[in-house]
Amino acid sequence: MTKGAIVTAAGVMLLIGGGGTLAVWNVEQNAQAGTVASGDLNLVAEAGVWTVAGVNGPVTIPDINEYRIVPGDTLTYTQNVDITLDGDNISATLSIENAGGVNTDFDNGTFTTSAVALTKDGEPVENPLSANDDVTDAVASVTFDFLPATDGRDSVDATYDFSAVAFKLVQIAPADPVEP
């Protein structure tokens, strides 16, 4: 009986393992699905320039760390940017990160900071941006206003650290795919 069980088990193993006649048909066909390539989202910024609004137009500030702001001054930080948006369903928003900077001494209500402004050839470019927008050689800017209505000696000898301020490009998740 033991020899019979061993022979039976060996026969079943051969059939299951492909050594026998337990066979099924199968066929494979190439789906010709093609390939997909990812797009690109990128923001490259050149060195920026600070200006202060003047009666005859903006005046460049050579070193912001040496400039002493007074109530009524409007400072603008401007930076040339190249934005890459490459994708069939890509859109993005350009914003200012840490627009408030690190305010160590300015009293609340004595200053404002703006949202980012983006222009191309002097014309405004509105968010959201898409792959159809030509935003190479564009200009991004943000302003800091020391309000003229500042009272008495509010914010005298105050400091405001702009080193953490940055322009940020964030993709918007596609809601409705577009037909390529």
C-alpha positions in Angstrom: 0.0 0.0 0.0 2.8 2.4 0.7 4.4 1.8 -2.7 1.1 2.4 -4.4 0.6 5.7 -2.6 4.1 6.9 -3.5 3.5 6.0 -7.2 0.1 7.7 -7.2 1.6 10.8 -5.6 4.4 10.9 -8.1 2.0 10.6 -11.0 -0.2 13.5 -9.7 2.9 15.6 -9.2 4.0 14.9 -12.8 0.5 15.9 -14.1 0.4 19.1 -12.0 4.0 20.0 -12.7 3.5 19.9 -16.5 5.0 16.5 -17.1 1.7 14.9 -18.0 -1.4 15.6 -20.0 -3.1 18.1 -17.6 -2.9 21.1 -20.0 -4.8 24.3 -20.7 -4.6 26.5 -23.7 -3.3 30.1 -23.4 -2.2 32.7 -25.8 -0.5 36.1 -25.4 -0.9 39.2 -27.6 1.1 42.4 -27.3 -1.3 45.2 -26.3 0.7 47.8 -28.1 -0.1 50.2 -25.3 2.7 52.6 -26.1 4.7 54.7 -23.6 3.9 57.7 -21.4 6.4 60.4 -20.6 6.1 62.8 -17.6 6.0 66.5 -18.0 7.8 69.2 -16.1 7.1 71.9 -13.5 10.0 74.2 -12.7 10.8 77.7 -11.4 14.2 79.3 -12.0 14.8 82.7 -10.6 17.6 85.2 -11.2 19.0 87.5 -8.5 16.3 89.9 -7.3 16.3 93.7 -7.0 14.8 95.9 -4.3 13.3 99.3 -5.3 11.6 102.1 -3.4 8.7 104.0 -5.0 9.7 107.5 -5.9 7.9 110.5 -7.4 9.7 110.0 -10.7 9.5 106.2 -10.6 11.2 103.4 -8.7 14.7 103.9 -7.3 17.0 100.9 -6.9 18.2 100.0 -3.4 21.8 98.8 -3.8 21.8 96.9 -0.4 18.4 96.3 1.4 20.3 95.5 4.6 21.5 99.2 4.7 18.2 100.8 3.7 16.3 102.6 6.5 12.6 102.6 5.7 10.2 105.3 6.8 6.4 105.6 7.0 5.1 106.0 3.5 7.8 104.0 1.8 6.7 101.3 -0.6 9.4 98.7 -1.2 9.2 96.3 -4.1 11.2 93.1 -4.6 11.4 92.1 -8.3 12.9 88.9 -9.7 13.1 87.6 -13.3 11.8 84.1 -13.4 11.5 81.3 -15.9 8.5 79.0 -15.3 8.3 75.7 -17.0 4.9 74.0 -17.3 5.0 71.0 -19.5 2.1 68.6 -19.5 -1.2 68.0 -21.2 -3.2 68.7 -17.9 -0.8 70.9 -16.1 -1.7 74.1 -14.3 0.0 75.8 -11.4 -0.2 78.7 -9.1 2.7 81.1 -8.4 2.6 82.5 -4.9 4.8 84.2 -2.3 6.0 82.0 0.5 6.6 83.6 3.9 5.4 87.0 2.6 5.3 88.2 6.2 9.0 87.6 6.5 10.2 87.5 10.0 8.8 90.6 11.7 10.7 91.2 14.9 9.7 94.7 15.8 7.2 96.3 13.4 3.9 97.1 15.1 0.8 95.3 13.6 -1.1 97.7 11.4 2.0 99.7 10.3 2.8 97.7 7.2 1.3 95.4 4.5 2.7 92.9 2.1 1.2 92.1 -1.3 0.4 89.0 -3.1 2.8 88.0 -5.8 2.4 89.9 -9.1 3.6 88.2 -12.3 4.1 90.0 -15.6 5.4 89.1 -19.0 6.4 91.9 -21.4 4.7 94.4 -19.0 1.4 92.6 -19.2 -0.1 90.8 -16.1 -0.2 87.0 -16.1 -2.9 85.7 -13.8 -3.1 82.5 -11.8 -3.7 79.7 -12.4 -0.9 79.3 -15.0 -1.2 76.6 -17.7 1.1 75.1 -20.3 -0.4 77.6 -22.8 1.0 80.5 -20.8 4.4 81.7 -22.0 6.1 82.5 -18.7 9.7 82.4 -19.6 11.5 85.6 -19.0 8.7 86.8 -16.8 8.9 89.1 -13.8 7.6 88.3 -10.3 7.3 90.9 -7.6 6.0 91.6 -4.1 5.7 94.8 -2.2 6.1 95.9 1.4 4.3 99.1 2.4 5.3 100.9 5.6 2.0 102.7 6.0 2.0 106.5 6.1 -0.7 106.5 8.8 1.8 105.0 11.3 1.3 106.8 14.6 3.9 108.7 16.7 7.0 106.6 17.0 5.5 103.2 16.2 8.0 100.8 14.6 11.0 103.1 15.2 14.3 101.1 14.8 12.2 98.0 13.9 13.7 95.2 11.8 12.0 93.0 9.3 13.9 90.0 7.9 13.0 89.1 4.3 15.5 86.3 3.9 12.8 83.6 4.2 10.6 85.2 1.5 10.4 83.0 -1.7 8.4 82.6 -4.8 6.6 79.2 -4.9 5.2 77.3 -7.9 2.6 74.7 -7.0 0.9 72.3 -9.4 -2.9 72.3 -9.2 -4.2 68.7 -9.4 -6.1 68.2 -12.6 -9.8 68.2 -12.2 -10.9 67.6 -15.8 -8.4 66.1 -18.2 -8.1 67.9 -21.5 -8.1 66.1 -24.8 -4.5 66.1 -26.1 
